[in-house]
């Protein structure tokens, strides 16, 4: 009798494990489209980037102004100083604007960092268009290097009327893999002394 119960228990466990495996397999296929939707909605991963020419941008401009707040943080794993050039800026919808951030590496070693951004309120991310941004690529700062990093953007004129302030936040993270490779390559470079 105990063998029969054990067999039933084993069959039930096998069915549950098979369902979990099939569910994980299906979820794996669903991740790519779900991630694309997430990026489109939040602007994560540079999805909010559009290329426009000056003529199109001028046609989009209107007289409504809003306030853009700038925020800068550094992840605890990165020993950089990072701050916006100004805390707020008033911009006209459709008008190309530039904001600048300053980054400083107080350490002695070169470090590679990567910035991620967020736009708040979340619905504003659909209307906040970056045309150039330091967040698109890795940033290398040598020891003691100070670097200005511009962001060119405009806010689409069809921004909902209830949004009067947008916050653009950046967080810099250390790219450990790239930094280790960089420092390993520079330390393994053979000496170029002349021994004659």
PyMOL commands that set and color helices and strands:
alter all, ss='L'
color gray80, all
select helices_A, chain A and resi 2-42+44-46+54-60+122-126+134-136+176-187
alter helices_A, ss='H'
color red, helices_A
select strands_A, chain A and resi 65-74+80-84+88-92+97-105+111-120+128-133+139-141+146-155+165-174
alter strands_A, ss='S'
color yellow, strands_A
deselect
rebuild
show_as cartoon
